[in-house]
Amino acid sequence: MGNSTGSMFYIFAIFIGLYLIGVIGYQLYKLIRKLLNK
């Protein structure tokens, strides 16, 4: 665990992944609610 830049990049990649999942999930949630409200 001596490579601090590698672990920093790993944490950053996980953060970006979670953010994208949240954004996509929110868009799908709005789309499904719009379809169910018909």
N, CA, C and O atoms as a GROMACS GRO file, in nm:
protein
  152
    1MET      N    1   0.084  -0.121   0.000
    1MET     CA    2   0.000   0.000   0.000
    1MET      C    3   0.087   0.125   0.000
    1MET      O    4   0.044   0.229   0.051
    2GLY      N    5   0.206   0.118  -0.056
    2GLY     CA    6   0.293   0.234  -0.056
    2GLY      C    7   0.260   0.330  -0.169
    2GLY      O    8   0.302   0.446  -0.166
    3ASN      N    9   0.185   0.284  -0.268
    3ASN     CA   10   0.152   0.368  -0.383
    3ASN      C   11   0.028   0.451  -0.351
    3ASN      O   12  -0.084   0.406  -0.371
    4SER      N   13   0.048   0.572  -0.301
    4SER     CA   14  -0.065   0.654  -0.260
    4SER      C   15  -0.142   0.707  -0.381
    4SER      O   16  -0.264   0.723  -0.374
    5THR      N   17  -0.074   0.733  -0.492
    5THR     CA   18  -0.143   0.785  -0.610
    5THR      C   19  -0.236   0.680  -0.667
    5THR      O   20  -0.344   0.712  -0.716
    6GLY      N   21  -0.196   0.554  -0.661
    6GLY     CA   22  -0.280   0.446  -0.713
    6GLY      C   23  -0.407   0.432  -0.631
    6GLY      O   24  -0.516   0.418  -0.688
    7SER      N   25  -0.395   0.438  -0.499
    7SER     CA   26  -0.514   0.425  -0.414
    7SER      C   27  -0.603   0.548  -0.428
    7SER      O   28  -0.725   0.536  -0.423
    8MET      N   29  -0.544   0.665  -0.447
    8MET     CA   30  -0.623   0.786  -0.468
    8MET      C   31  -0.705   0.773  -0.596
    8MET      O   32  -0.823   0.807  -0.598
    9PHE      N   33  -0.642   0.723  -0.702
    9PHE     CA   34  -0.712   0.705  -0.829
    9PHE      C   35  -0.823   0.603  -0.813
    9PHE      O   36  -0.931   0.619  -0.870
   10TYR      N   37  -0.798   0.496  -0.736
   10TYR     CA   38  -0.897   0.391  -0.715
   10TYR      C   39  -1.020   0.447  -0.643
   10TYR      O   40  -1.133   0.418  -0.682
   11ILE      N   41  -0.996   0.527  -0.539
   11ILE     CA   42  -1.108   0.588  -0.465
   11ILE      C   43  -1.183   0.685  -0.556
   11ILE      O   44  -1.306   0.690  -0.552
   12PHE      N   45  -1.111   0.761  -0.638
   12PHE     CA   46  -1.174   0.856  -0.729
   12PHE      C   47  -1.260   0.784  -0.832
   12PHE      O   48  -1.369   0.829  -0.865
   13ALA      N   49  -1.210   0.670  -0.884
   13ALA     CA   50  -1.285   0.593  -0.983
   13ALA      C   51  -1.413   0.538  -0.921
   13ALA      O   52  -1.518   0.537  -0.985
   14ILE      N   53  -1.405   0.492  -0.797
   14ILE     CA   54  -1.525   0.440  -0.729
   14ILE      C   55  -1.626   0.553  -0.709
   14ILE      O   56  -1.746   0.533  -0.728
   15PHE      N   57  -1.578   0.672  -0.672
   15PHE     CA   58  -1.666   0.786  -0.650
   15PHE      C   59  -1.738   0.824  -0.780
   15PHE      O   60  -1.859   0.849  -0.779
   16ILE      N   61  -1.664   0.827  -0.892
   16ILE     CA   62  -1.725   0.859  -1.022
   16ILE      C   63  -1.829   0.753  -1.059
   16ILE      O   64  -1.937   0.785  -1.108
   17GLY      N   65  -1.795   0.626  -1.034
   17GLY     CA   66  -1.888   0.517  -1.067
   17GLY      C   67  -2.018   0.529  -0.988
   17GLY      O   68  -2.126   0.513  -1.044
   18LEU      N   69  -2.007   0.556  -0.859
   18LEU     CA   70  -2.127   0.570  -0.777
   18LEU      C   71  -2.210   0.690  -0.821
   18LEU      O   72  -2.333   0.684  -0.821
   19TYR      N   73  -2.143   0.798  -0.860
   19TYR     CA   74  -2.214   0.917  -0.905
   19TYR      C   75  -2.292   0.888  -1.033
   19TYR      O   76  -2.407   0.928  -1.047
   20LEU      N   77  -2.227   0.817  -1.128
   20LEU     CA   78  -2.294   0.785  -1.253
   20LEU      C   79  -2.413   0.692  -1.228
   20LEU      O   80  -2.519   0.709  -1.289
   21ILE      N   81  -2.395   0.594  -1.139
   21ILE     CA   82  -2.506   0.503  -1.107
   21ILE      C   83  -2.623   0.582  -1.047
   21ILE      O   84  -2.739   0.555  -1.078
   22GLY      N   85  -2.591   0.678  -0.962
   22GLY     CA   86  -2.696   0.759  -0.901
   22GLY      C   87  -2.771   0.842  -1.004
   22GLY      O   88  -2.894   0.850  -1.001
   23VAL      N   89  -2.698   0.905  -1.096
   23VAL     CA   90  -2.761   0.988  -1.198
   23VAL      C   91  -2.848   0.904  -1.290
   23VAL      O   92  -2.962   0.940  -1.319
   24ILE      N   93  -2.794   0.791  -1.337
   24ILE     CA   94  -2.870   0.704  -1.428
   24ILE      C   95  -2.992   0.646  -1.356
   24ILE      O   96  -3.100   0.639  -1.413
   25GLY      N   97  -2.973   0.606  -1.230
   25GLY     CA   98  -3.085   0.552  -1.154
   25GLY      C   99  -3.195   0.655  -1.135
   25GLY      O  100  -3.313   0.622  -1.143
   26TYR      N  101  -3.157   0.779  -1.112
   26TYR     CA  102  -3.256   0.886  -1.093
   26TYR      C  103  -3.333   0.912  -1.222
   26TYR      O  104  -3.454   0.934  -1.219
   27GLN      N  105  -3.263   0.909  -1.336
   27GLN     CA  106  -3.330   0.929  -1.465
   27GLN      C  107  -3.428   0.815  -1.492
   27GLN      O  108  -3.539   0.839  -1.539
   28LEU      N  109  -3.387   0.692  -1.463
   28LEU     CA  110  -3.477   0.578  -1.482
   28LEU      C  111  -3.597   0.588  -1.390
   28LEU      O  112  -3.709   0.556  -1.429
   29TYR      N  113  -3.575   0.633  -1.267
   29TYR     CA  114  -3.683   0.648  -1.170
   29TYR      C  115  -3.787   0.749  -1.220
   29TYR      O  116  -3.907   0.724  -1.210
   30LYS      N  117  -3.740   0.863  -1.273
   30LYS     CA  118  -3.832   0.964  -1.325
   30LYS      C  119  -3.908   0.909  -1.446
   30LYS      O  120  -4.028   0.933  -1.460
   31LEU      N  121  -3.838   0.835  -1.533
   31LEU     CA  122  -3.902   0.780  -1.652
   31LEU      C  123  -4.010   0.680  -1.614
   31LEU      O  124  -4.119   0.682  -1.670
   32ILE      N  125  -3.980   0.592  -1.518
   32ILE     CA  126  -4.078   0.491  -1.476
   32ILE      C  127  -4.198   0.559  -1.410
   32ILE      O  128  -4.312   0.518  -1.433
   33ARG      N  129  -4.175   0.660  -1.328
   33ARG     CA  130  -4.287   0.730  -1.265
   33ARG      C  131  -4.374   0.797  -1.371
   33ARG      O  132  -4.496   0.799  -1.358
   34LYS      N  133  -4.312   0.851  -1.476
   34LYS     CA  134  -4.389   0.916  -1.581
   34LYS      C  135  -4.475   0.813  -1.654
   34LYS      O  136  -4.589   0.841  -1.691
   35LEU      N  137  -4.419   0.693  -1.676
   35LEU     CA  138  -4.495   0.589  -1.745
   35LEU      C  139  -4.609   0.538  -1.657
   35LEU      O  140  -4.716   0.506  -1.707
   36LEU      N  141  -4.586   0.528  -1.526
   36LEU     CA  142  -4.689   0.475  -1.436
   36LEU      C  143  -4.801   0.576  -1.412
   36LEU      O  144  -4.911   0.537  -1.375
   37ASN      N  145  -4.774   0.705  -1.433
   37ASN     CA  146  -4.875   0.806  -1.406
   37ASN      C  147  -4.976   0.820  -1.519
   37ASN      O  148  -5.071   0.897  -1.507
   38LYS      N  149  -4.956   0.748  -1.628
   38LYS     CA  150  -5.050   0.760  -1.741
   38LYS      C  151  -5.185   0.701  -1.703
   38LYS      O  152  -5.278   0.701  -1.785
   0.00000   0.00000   0.00000
